[in-house]
Amino acid sequence: MNFPSRETVKKVRESYPVGCRVELTCMDDPHAPVIGTQGTVYGVDDTGSIMVHWDNGSDLSVVYGEDSCKKLS
């Protein structure tokens, strides 16, 4: 796995601040929430993964470079 640069992690943190709402668009995990599930960001870790409290109770992170979500307005 290739880890993102510090600059990239900084950009992800700026793009997905704590408290923002997101919607899952892709996650390759057998325990993943259903695509379209919404949640609230509670941080971005040092690998650029977006940590989310999903509305269905899951806390799986959106892994940088593997999974994806979109920020809701």
PyMOL Python script that loads the backbone (N, CA, C, O; Angstrom):
from pymol import cmd

cmd.read_pdbstr("""\
ATOM      1  N   MET A   1       0.844  -1.181   0.000  1.00  0.00           N
ATOM      2  CA  MET A   1       0.000   0.000   0.000  1.00  0.00           C
ATOM      3  C   MET A   1       0.889   1.245   0.000  1.00  0.00           C
ATOM      4  O   MET A   1       1.846   1.340   0.768  1.00  0.00           O
ATOM      5  N   ASN A   2       0.560   2.178  -0.860  1.00  0.00           N
ATOM      6  CA  ASN A   2       1.288   3.448  -0.910  1.00  0.00           C
ATOM      7  C   ASN A   2       0.582   4.457  -0.024  1.00  0.00           C
ATOM      8  O   ASN A   2      -0.621   4.678  -0.159  1.00  0.00           O
ATOM      9  N   PHE A   3       1.324   5.061   0.869  1.00  0.00           N
ATOM     10  CA  PHE A   3       0.741   6.064   1.756  1.00  0.00           C
ATOM     11  C   PHE A   3       0.838   7.442   1.107  1.00  0.00           C
ATOM     12  O   PHE A   3       1.821   7.743   0.430  1.00  0.00           O
ATOM     13  N   PRO A   4      -0.176   8.276   1.312  1.00  0.00           N
ATOM     14  CA  PRO A   4      -0.152   9.618   0.733  1.00  0.00           C
ATOM     15  C   PRO A   4       0.860  10.507   1.447  1.00  0.00           C
ATOM     16  O   PRO A   4       1.251  10.248   2.585  1.00  0.00           O
ATOM     17  N   SER A   5       1.271  11.554   0.752  1.00  0.00           N
ATOM     18  CA  SER A   5       2.215  12.515   1.335  1.00  0.00           C
ATOM     19  C   SER A   5       1.520  13.330   2.431  1.00  0.00           C
ATOM     20  O   SER A   5       0.294  13.329   2.546  1.00  0.00           O
ATOM     21  N   ARG A   6       2.322  14.015   3.218  1.00  0.00           N
ATOM     22  CA  ARG A   6       1.772  14.884   4.270  1.00  0.00           C
ATOM     23  C   ARG A   6       0.873  15.959   3.659  1.00  0.00           C
ATOM     24  O   ARG A   6      -0.162  16.314   4.222  1.00  0.00           O
ATOM     25  N   GLU A   7       1.288  16.469   2.501  1.00  0.00           N
ATOM     26  CA  GLU A   7       0.500  17.506   1.829  1.00  0.00           C
ATOM     27  C   GLU A   7      -0.865  16.967   1.421  1.00  0.00           C
ATOM     28  O   GLU A   7      -1.875  17.659   1.553  1.00  0.00           O
ATOM     29  N   THR A   8      -0.895  15.731   0.927  1.00  0.00           N
ATOM     30  CA  THR A   8      -2.155  15.117   0.524  1.00  0.00           C
ATOM     31  C   THR A   8      -3.063  14.913   1.732  1.00  0.00           C
ATOM     32  O   THR A   8      -4.258  15.203   1.665  1.00  0.00           O
ATOM     33  N   VAL A   9      -2.507  14.418   2.831  1.00  0.00           N
ATOM     34  CA  VAL A   9      -3.297  14.213   4.051  1.00  0.00           C
ATOM     35  C   VAL A   9      -3.857  15.549   4.534  1.00  0.00           C
ATOM     36  O   VAL A   9      -5.005  15.627   4.969  1.00  0.00           O
ATOM     37  N   LYS A  10      -3.046  16.590   4.455  1.00  0.00           N
ATOM     38  CA  LYS A  10      -3.503  17.926   4.860  1.00  0.00           C
ATOM     39  C   LYS A  10      -4.692  18.366   4.004  1.00  0.00           C
ATOM     40  O   LYS A  10      -5.658  18.920   4.528  1.00  0.00           O
ATOM     41  N   LYS A  11      -4.628  18.124   2.692  1.00  0.00           N
ATOM     42  CA  LYS A  11      -5.723  18.489   1.787  1.00  0.00           C
ATOM     43  C   LYS A  11      -6.991  17.700   2.095  1.00  0.00           C
ATOM     44  O   LYS A  11      -8.093  18.247   2.057  1.00  0.00           O
ATOM     45  N   VAL A  12      -6.834  16.409   2.402  1.00  0.00           N
ATOM     46  CA  VAL A  12      -7.996  15.586   2.755  1.00  0.00           C
ATOM     47  C   VAL A  12      -8.632  16.137   4.029  1.00  0.00           C
ATOM     48  O   VAL A  12      -9.855  16.252   4.109  1.00  0.00           O
ATOM     49  N   ARG A  13      -7.816  16.476   5.019  1.00  0.00           N
ATOM     50  CA  ARG A  13      -8.334  17.039   6.278  1.00  0.00           C
ATOM     51  C   ARG A  13      -9.081  18.349   6.040  1.00  0.00           C
ATOM     52  O   ARG A  13     -10.115  18.608   6.657  1.00  0.00           O
ATOM     53  N   GLU A  14      -8.547  19.167   5.142  1.00  0.00           N
ATOM     54  CA  GLU A  14      -9.218  20.435   4.831  1.00  0.00           C
ATOM     55  C   GLU A  14     -10.524  20.202   4.077  1.00  0.00           C
ATOM     56  O   GLU A  14     -11.495  20.935   4.268  1.00  0.00           O
ATOM     57  N   SER A  15     -10.545  19.186   3.223  1.00  0.00           N
ATOM     58  CA  SER A  15     -11.737  18.888   2.423  1.00  0.00           C
ATOM     59  C   SER A  15     -12.844  18.214   3.224  1.00  0.00           C
ATOM     60  O   SER A  15     -14.026  18.384   2.928  1.00  0.00           O
ATOM     61  N   TYR A  16     -12.449  17.438   4.255  1.00  0.00           N
ATOM     62  CA  TYR A  16     -13.408  16.690   5.075  1.00  0.00           C
ATOM     63  C   TYR A  16     -13.207  17.035   6.550  1.00  0.00           C
ATOM     64  O   TYR A  16     -12.701  16.214   7.316  1.00  0.00           O
ATOM     65  N   PRO A  17     -13.601  18.243   6.950  1.00  0.00           N
ATOM     66  CA  PRO A  17     -13.412  18.648   8.350  1.00  0.00           C
ATOM     67  C   PRO A  17     -14.334  17.868   9.298  1.00  0.00           C
ATOM     68  O   PRO A  17     -15.379  17.354   8.897  1.00  0.00           O
ATOM     69  N   VAL A  18     -13.917  17.799  10.554  1.00  0.00           N
ATOM     70  CA  VAL A  18     -14.733  17.152  11.584  1.00  0.00           C
ATOM     71  C   VAL A  18     -16.120  17.778  11.575  1.00  0.00           C
ATOM     72  O   VAL A  18     -16.266  19.000  11.553  1.00  0.00           O
ATOM     73  N   GLY A  19     -17.131  16.922  11.594  1.00  0.00           N
ATOM     74  CA  GLY A  19     -18.515  17.389  11.630  1.00  0.00           C
ATOM     75  C   GLY A  19     -19.203  17.449  10.287  1.00  0.00           C
ATOM     76  O   GLY A  19     -20.427  17.565  10.228  1.00  0.00           O
ATOM     77  N   CYS A  20     -18.432  17.371   9.186  1.00  0.00           N
ATOM     78  CA  CYS A  20     -19.090  17.438   7.878  1.00  0.00           C
ATOM     79  C   CYS A  20     -19.800  16.120   7.593  1.00  0.00           C
ATOM     80  O   CYS A  20     -19.441  15.071   8.127  1.00  0.00           O
ATOM     81  N   ARG A  21     -20.805  16.201   6.749  1.00  0.00           N
ATOM     82  CA  ARG A  21     -21.595  15.028   6.388  1.00  0.00           C
ATOM     83  C   ARG A  21     -21.122  14.484   5.050  1.00  0.00           C
ATOM     84  O   ARG A  21     -20.795  15.242   4.136  1.00  0.00           O
ATOM     85  N   VAL A  22     -21.091  13.147   4.946  1.00  0.00           N
ATOM     86  CA  VAL A  22     -20.665  12.471   3.729  1.00  0.00           C
ATOM     87  C   VAL A  22     -21.636  11.358   3.376  1.00  0.00           C
ATOM     88  O   VAL A  22     -22.423  10.905   4.207  1.00  0.00           O
ATOM     89  N   GLU A  23     -21.560  10.927   2.114  1.00  0.00           N
ATOM     90  CA  GLU A  23     -22.346   9.791   1.634  1.00  0.00           C
ATOM     91  C   GLU A  23     -21.386   8.796   0.999  1.00  0.00           C
ATOM     92  O   GLU A  23     -20.538   9.175   0.190  1.00  0.00           O
ATOM     93  N   LEU A  24     -21.515   7.530   1.360  1.00  0.00           N
ATOM     94  CA  LEU A  24     -20.641   6.481   0.839  1.00  0.00           C
ATOM     95  C   LEU A  24     -20.954   6.220  -0.631  1.00  0.00           C
ATOM     96  O   LEU A  24     -22.113   6.033  -1.004  1.00  0.00           O
ATOM     97  N   THR A  25     -19.902   6.208  -1.469  1.00  0.00           N
ATOM     98  CA  THR A  25     -20.095   5.916  -2.890  1.00  0.00           C
ATOM     99  C   THR A  25     -19.412   4.620  -3.314  1.00  0.00           C
ATOM    100  O   THR A  25     -19.795   4.022  -4.319  1.00  0.00           O
ATOM    101  N   CYS A  26     -18.393   4.173  -2.552  1.00  0.00           N
ATOM    102  CA  CYS A  26     -17.711   2.922  -2.889  1.00  0.00           C
ATOM    103  C   CYS A  26     -16.906   2.449  -1.684  1.00  0.00           C
ATOM    104  O   CYS A  26     -16.145   3.217  -1.096  1.00  0.00           O
ATOM    105  N   MET A  27     -17.080   1.171  -1.321  1.00  0.00           N
ATOM    106  CA  MET A  27     -16.258   0.583  -0.260  1.00  0.00           C
ATOM    107  C   MET A  27     -16.189  -0.919  -0.501  1.00  0.00           C
ATOM    108  O   MET A  27     -17.215  -1.598  -0.530  1.00  0.00           O
ATOM    109  N   ASP A  28     -14.978  -1.432  -0.673  1.00  0.00           N
ATOM    110  CA  ASP A  28     -14.769  -2.850  -0.932  1.00  0.00           C
ATOM    111  C   ASP A  28     -14.458  -3.563   0.377  1.00  0.00           C
ATOM    112  O   ASP A  28     -13.300  -3.850   0.683  1.00  0.00           O
ATOM    113  N   ASP A  29     -15.501  -3.844   1.139  1.00  0.00           N
ATOM    114  CA  ASP A  29     -15.369  -4.501   2.438  1.00  0.00           C
ATOM    115  C   ASP A  29     -16.648  -5.281   2.681  1.00  0.00           C
ATOM    116  O   ASP A  29     -17.739  -4.747   2.486  1.00  0.00           O
ATOM    117  N   PRO A  30     -16.537  -6.542   3.107  1.00  0.00           N
ATOM    118  CA  PRO A  30     -17.759  -7.330   3.321  1.00  0.00           C
ATOM    119  C   PRO A  30     -18.658  -6.766   4.431  1.00  0.00           C
ATOM    120  O   PRO A  30     -19.840  -7.105   4.499  1.00  0.00           O
ATOM    121  N   HIS A  31     -18.115  -5.924   5.282  1.00  0.00           N
ATOM    122  CA  HIS A  31     -18.895  -5.336   6.373  1.00  0.00           C
ATOM    123  C   HIS A  31     -19.248  -3.878   6.105  1.00  0.00           C
ATOM    124  O   HIS A  31     -19.684  -3.161   7.006  1.00  0.00           O
ATOM    125  N   ALA A  32     -19.059  -3.445   4.863  1.00  0.00           N
ATOM    126  CA  ALA A  32     -19.298  -2.046   4.506  1.00  0.00           C
ATOM    127  C   ALA A  32     -20.776  -1.683   4.619  1.00  0.00           C
ATOM    128  O   ALA A  32     -21.650  -2.518   4.388  1.00  0.00           O
ATOM    129  N   PRO A  33     -21.041  -0.435   4.977  1.00  0.00           N
ATOM    130  CA  PRO A  33     -22.423   0.042   4.918  1.00  0.00           C
ATOM    131  C   PRO A  33     -22.900   0.008   3.464  1.00  0.00           C
ATOM    132  O   PRO A  33     -22.087  -0.022   2.541  1.00  0.00           O
ATOM    133  N   VAL A  34     -24.188   0.014   3.271  1.00  0.00           N
ATOM    134  CA  VAL A  34     -24.774   0.036   1.934  1.00  0.00           C
ATOM    135  C   VAL A  34     -24.370   1.338   1.236  1.00  0.00           C
ATOM    136  O   VAL A  34     -24.349   2.401   1.855  1.00  0.00           O
ATOM    137  N   ILE A  35     -24.049   1.244  -0.059  1.00  0.00           N
ATOM    138  CA  ILE A  35     -23.741   2.441  -0.837  1.00  0.00           C
ATOM    139  C   ILE A  35     -24.906   3.417  -0.684  1.00  0.00           C
ATOM    140  O   ILE A  35     -26.070   3.030  -0.784  1.00  0.00           O
ATOM    141  N   GLY A  36     -24.584   4.673  -0.444  1.00  0.00           N
ATOM    142  CA  GLY A  36     -25.610   5.692  -0.223  1.00  0.00           C
ATOM    143  C   GLY A  36     -25.826   6.011   1.246  1.00  0.00           C
ATOM    144  O   GLY A  36     -26.501   6.984   1.584  1.00  0.00           O
ATOM    145  N   THR A  37     -25.238   5.171   2.140  1.00  0.00           N
ATOM    146  CA  THR A  37     -25.341   5.446   3.573  1.00  0.00           C
ATOM    147  C   THR A  37     -24.640   6.760   3.876  1.00  0.00           C
ATOM    148  O   THR A  37     -23.574   7.045   3.330  1.00  0.00           O
ATOM    149  N   GLN A  38     -25.238   7.554   4.743  1.00  0.00           N
ATOM    150  CA  GLN A  38     -24.658   8.837   5.129  1.00  0.00           C
ATOM    151  C   GLN A  38     -24.061   8.749   6.523  1.00  0.00           C
ATOM    152  O   GLN A  38     -24.426   7.884   7.319  1.00  0.00           O
ATOM    153  N   GLY A  39     -23.135   9.661   6.803  1.00  0.00           N
ATOM    154  CA  GLY A  39     -22.504   9.680   8.110  1.00  0.00           C
ATOM    155  C   GLY A  39     -21.823  11.007   8.377  1.00  0.00           C
ATOM    156  O   GLY A  39     -21.829  11.913   7.543  1.00  0.00           O
ATOM    157  N   THR A  40     -21.229  11.100   9.573  1.00  0.00           N
ATOM    158  CA  THR A  40     -20.563  12.320  10.023  1.00  0.00           C
ATOM    159  C   THR A  40     -19.078  12.034  10.242  1.00  0.00           C
ATOM    160  O   THR A  40     -18.712  11.080  10.929  1.00  0.00           O
ATOM    161  N   VAL A  41     -18.238  12.868   9.655  1.00  0.00           N
ATOM    162  CA  VAL A  41     -16.785  12.726   9.776  1.00  0.00           C
ATOM    163  C   VAL A  41     -16.352  13.097  11.194  1.00  0.00           C
ATOM    164  O   VAL A  41     -16.767  14.122  11.734  1.00  0.00           O
ATOM    165  N   TYR A  42     -15.505  12.238  11.793  1.00  0.00           N
ATOM    166  CA  TYR A  42     -14.955  12.579  13.104  1.00  0.00           C
ATOM    167  C   TYR A  42     -13.434  12.700  13.072  1.00  0.00           C
ATOM    168  O   TYR A  42     -12.797  12.831  14.117  1.00  0.00           O
ATOM    169  N   GLY A  43     -12.851  12.655  11.869  1.00  0.00           N
ATOM    170  CA  GLY A  43     -11.423  12.874  11.733  1.00  0.00           C
ATOM    171  C   GLY A  43     -10.864  12.269  10.464  1.00  0.00           C
ATOM    172  O   GLY A  43     -11.550  11.543   9.745  1.00  0.00           O
ATOM    173  N   VAL A  44      -9.603  12.581  10.203  1.00  0.00           N
ATOM    174  CA  VAL A  44      -8.840  11.982   9.110  1.00  0.00           C
ATOM    175  C   VAL A  44      -7.538  11.508   9.727  1.00  0.00           C
ATOM    176  O   VAL A  44      -6.829  12.289  10.362  1.00  0.00           O
ATOM    177  N   ASP A  45      -7.217  10.223   9.544  1.00  0.00           N
ATOM    178  CA  ASP A  45      -6.001   9.704  10.175  1.00  0.00           C
ATOM    179  C   ASP A  45      -4.752  10.036   9.350  1.00  0.00           C
ATOM    180  O   ASP A  45      -4.845  10.670   8.299  1.00  0.00           O
ATOM    181  N   ASP A  46      -3.593   9.604   9.833  1.00  0.00           N
ATOM    182  CA  ASP A  46      -2.319   9.946   9.195  1.00  0.00           C
ATOM    183  C   ASP A  46      -2.097   9.247   7.853  1.00  0.00           C
ATOM    184  O   ASP A  46      -1.137   9.558   7.148  1.00  0.00           O
ATOM    185  N   THR A  47      -2.977   8.300   7.493  1.00  0.00           N
ATOM    186  CA  THR A  47      -2.883   7.652   6.181  1.00  0.00           C
ATOM    187  C   THR A  47      -3.875   8.266   5.198  1.00  0.00           C
ATOM    188  O   THR A  47      -3.993   7.798   4.066  1.00  0.00           O
ATOM    189  N   GLY A  48      -4.590   9.309   5.621  1.00  0.00           N
ATOM    190  CA  GLY A  48      -5.553   9.985   4.757  1.00  0.00           C
ATOM    191  C   GLY A  48      -6.929   9.359   4.749  1.00  0.00           C
ATOM    192  O   GLY A  48      -7.812   9.802   4.014  1.00  0.00           O
ATOM    193  N   SER A  49      -7.122   8.328   5.562  1.00  0.00           N
ATOM    194  CA  SER A  49      -8.440   7.689   5.626  1.00  0.00           C
ATOM    195  C   SER A  49      -9.412   8.569   6.411  1.00  0.00           C
ATOM    196  O   SER A  49      -9.067   9.127   7.453  1.00  0.00           O
ATOM    197  N   ILE A  50     -10.627   8.679   5.891  1.00  0.00           N
ATOM    198  CA  ILE A  50     -11.654   9.515   6.509  1.00  0.00           C
ATOM    199  C   ILE A  50     -12.418   8.664   7.516  1.00  0.00           C
ATOM    200  O   ILE A  50     -13.021   7.654   7.156  1.00  0.00           O
ATOM    201  N   MET A  51     -12.387   9.074   8.763  1.00  0.00           N
ATOM    202  CA  MET A  51     -13.057   8.335   9.834  1.00  0.00           C
ATOM    203  C   MET A  51     -14.487   8.863   9.969  1.00  0.00           C
ATOM    204  O   MET A  51     -14.712  10.055  10.179  1.00  0.00           O
ATOM    205  N   VAL A  52     -15.448   7.938   9.842  1.00  0.00           N
ATOM    206  CA  VAL A  52     -16.861   8.333   9.774  1.00  0.00           C
ATOM    207  C   VAL A  52     -17.698   7.540  10.768  1.00  0.00           C
ATOM    208  O   VAL A  52     -17.536   6.327  10.903  1.00  0.00           O
ATOM    209  N   HIS A  53     -18.592   8.233  11.460  1.00  0.00           N
ATOM    210  CA  HIS A  53     -19.650   7.593  12.235  1.00  0.00           C
ATOM    211  C   HIS A  53     -20.835   7.497  11.272  1.00  0.00           C
ATOM    212  O   HIS A  53     -21.542   8.479  11.048  1.00  0.00           O
ATOM    213  N   TRP A  54     -21.045   6.300  10.705  1.00  0.00           N
ATOM    214  CA  TRP A  54     -22.142   6.115   9.758  1.00  0.00           C
ATOM    215  C   TRP A  54     -23.472   6.095  10.489  1.00  0.00           C
ATOM    216  O   TRP A  54     -23.551   5.656  11.636  1.00  0.00           O
ATOM    217  N   ASP A  55     -24.514   6.569   9.828  1.00  0.00           N
ATOM    218  CA  ASP A  55     -25.842   6.651  10.442  1.00  0.00           C
ATOM    219  C   ASP A  55     -26.406   5.276  10.809  1.00  0.00           C
ATOM    220  O   ASP A  55     -27.318   5.184  11.630  1.00  0.00           O
ATOM    221  N   ASN A  56     -25.874   4.212  10.209  1.00  0.00           N
ATOM    222  CA  ASN A  56     -26.356   2.862  10.531  1.00  0.00           C
ATOM    223  C   ASN A  56     -25.625   2.251  11.727  1.00  0.00           C
ATOM    224  O   ASN A  56     -25.878   1.103  12.090  1.00  0.00           O
ATOM    225  N   GLY A  57     -24.705   3.030  12.349  1.00  0.00           N
ATOM    226  CA  GLY A  57     -23.985   2.551  13.529  1.00  0.00           C
ATOM    227  C   GLY A  57     -22.581   2.059  13.250  1.00  0.00           C
ATOM    228  O   GLY A  57     -21.824   1.821  14.192  1.00  0.00           O
ATOM    229  N   SER A  58     -22.208   1.900  12.004  1.00  0.00           N
ATOM    230  CA  SER A  58     -20.861   1.451  11.645  1.00  0.00           C
ATOM    231  C   SER A  58     -19.856   2.593  11.825  1.00  0.00           C
ATOM    232  O   SER A  58     -20.216   3.768  11.756  1.00  0.00           O
ATOM    233  N   ASP A  59     -18.606   2.232  12.053  1.00  0.00           N
ATOM    234  CA  ASP A  59     -17.533   3.219  12.160  1.00  0.00           C
ATOM    235  C   ASP A  59     -16.384   2.908  11.200  1.00  0.00           C
ATOM    236  O   ASP A  59     -15.256   3.344  11.434  1.00  0.00           O
ATOM    237  N   LEU A  60     -16.649   2.161  10.121  1.00  0.00           N
ATOM    238  CA  LEU A  60     -15.585   1.854   9.170  1.00  0.00           C
ATOM    239  C   LEU A  60     -15.099   3.127   8.490  1.00  0.00           C
ATOM    240  O   LEU A  60     -15.896   3.983   8.106  1.00  0.00           O
ATOM    241  N   SER A  61     -13.790   3.239   8.348  1.00  0.00           N
ATOM    242  CA  SER A  61     -13.201   4.403   7.693  1.00  0.00           C
ATOM    243  C   SER A  61     -13.233   4.255   6.179  1.00  0.00           C
ATOM    244  O   SER A  61     -13.232   3.144   5.650  1.00  0.00           O
ATOM    245  N   VAL A  62     -13.260   5.377   5.499  1.00  0.00           N
ATOM    246  CA  VAL A  62     -13.161   5.425   4.045  1.00  0.00           C
ATOM    247  C   VAL A  62     -11.660   5.464   3.741  1.00  0.00           C
ATOM    248  O   VAL A  62     -11.011   6.492   3.933  1.00  0.00           O
ATOM    249  N   VAL A  63     -11.119   4.349   3.271  1.00  0.00           N
ATOM    250  CA  VAL A  63      -9.678   4.190   3.092  1.00  0.00           C
ATOM    251  C   VAL A  63      -9.194   4.989   1.883  1.00  0.00           C
ATOM    252  O   VAL A  63      -9.710   4.837   0.776  1.00  0.00           O
ATOM    253  N   TYR A  64      -8.193   5.842   2.116  1.00  0.00           N
ATOM    254  CA  TYR A  64      -7.635   6.675   1.054  1.00  0.00           C
ATOM    255  C   TYR A  64      -7.133   5.827  -0.098  1.00  0.00           C
ATOM    256  O   TYR A  64      -6.370   4.885   0.116  1.00  0.00           O
ATOM    257  N   GLY A  65      -7.546   6.145  -1.309  1.00  0.00           N
ATOM    258  CA  GLY A  65      -7.082   5.438  -2.505  1.00  0.00           C
ATOM    259  C   GLY A  65      -7.798   4.145  -2.800  1.00  0.00           C
ATOM    260  O   GLY A  65      -7.560   3.538  -3.844  1.00  0.00           O
ATOM    261  N   GLU A  66      -8.683   3.697  -1.901  1.00  0.00           N
ATOM    262  CA  GLU A  66      -9.409   2.443  -2.092  1.00  0.00           C
ATOM    263  C   GLU A  66     -10.918   2.661  -2.124  1.00  0.00           C
ATOM    264  O   GLU A  66     -11.600   2.175  -3.027  1.00  0.00           O
ATOM    265  N   ASP A  67     -11.429   3.376  -1.158  1.00  0.00           N
ATOM    266  CA  ASP A  67     -12.863   3.620  -1.031  1.00  0.00           C
ATOM    267  C   ASP A  67     -13.155   5.069  -1.404  1.00  0.00           C
ATOM    268  O   ASP A  67     -12.238   5.859  -1.625  1.00  0.00           O
ATOM    269  N   SER A  68     -14.444   5.412  -1.473  1.00  0.00           N
ATOM    270  CA  SER A  68     -14.759   6.806  -1.758  1.00  0.00           C
ATOM    271  C   SER A  68     -16.094   7.210  -1.137  1.00  0.00           C
ATOM    272  O   SER A  68     -16.980   6.389  -0.899  1.00  0.00           O
ATOM    273  N   CYS A  69     -16.190   8.504  -0.890  1.00  0.00           N
ATOM    274  CA  CYS A  69     -17.413   9.097  -0.396  1.00  0.00           C
ATOM    275  C   CYS A  69     -17.511  10.503  -0.967  1.00  0.00           C
ATOM    276  O   CYS A  69     -16.527  11.052  -1.463  1.00  0.00           O
ATOM    277  N   LYS A  70     -18.692  11.074  -0.895  1.00  0.00           N
ATOM    278  CA  LYS A  70     -18.826  12.463  -1.355  1.00  0.00           C
ATOM    279  C   LYS A  70     -19.326  13.306  -0.202  1.00  0.00           C
ATOM    280  O   LYS A  70     -20.134  12.868   0.616  1.00  0.00           O
ATOM    281  N   LYS A  71     -18.824  14.520  -0.161  1.00  0.00           N
ATOM    282  CA  LYS A  71     -19.205  15.472   0.865  1.00  0.00           C
ATOM    283  C   LYS A  71     -20.586  16.033   0.519  1.00  0.00           C
ATOM    284  O   LYS A  71     -20.854  16.407  -0.622  1.00  0.00           O
ATOM    285  N   LEU A  72     -21.442  16.084   1.521  1.00  0.00           N
ATOM    286  CA  LEU A  72     -22.784  16.641   1.313  1.00  0.00           C
ATOM    287  C   LEU A  72     -22.777  18.113   1.685  1.00  0.00           C
ATOM    288  O   LEU A  72     -22.031  18.545   2.563  1.00  0.00           O
ATOM    289  N   SER A  73     -23.616  18.870   1.006  1.00  0.00           N
ATOM    290  CA  SER A  73     -23.661  20.319   1.304  1.00  0.00           C
ATOM    291  C   SER A  73     -24.582  20.628   2.449  1.00  0.00           C
ATOM    292  O   SER A  73     -24.733  21.791   2.824  1.00  0.00           O
TER     293      SER A  73
END
""", "prot")
cmd.dss("prot")
cmd.show_as("cartoon", "prot")
cmd.util.cbc("prot")
cmd.orient("prot")
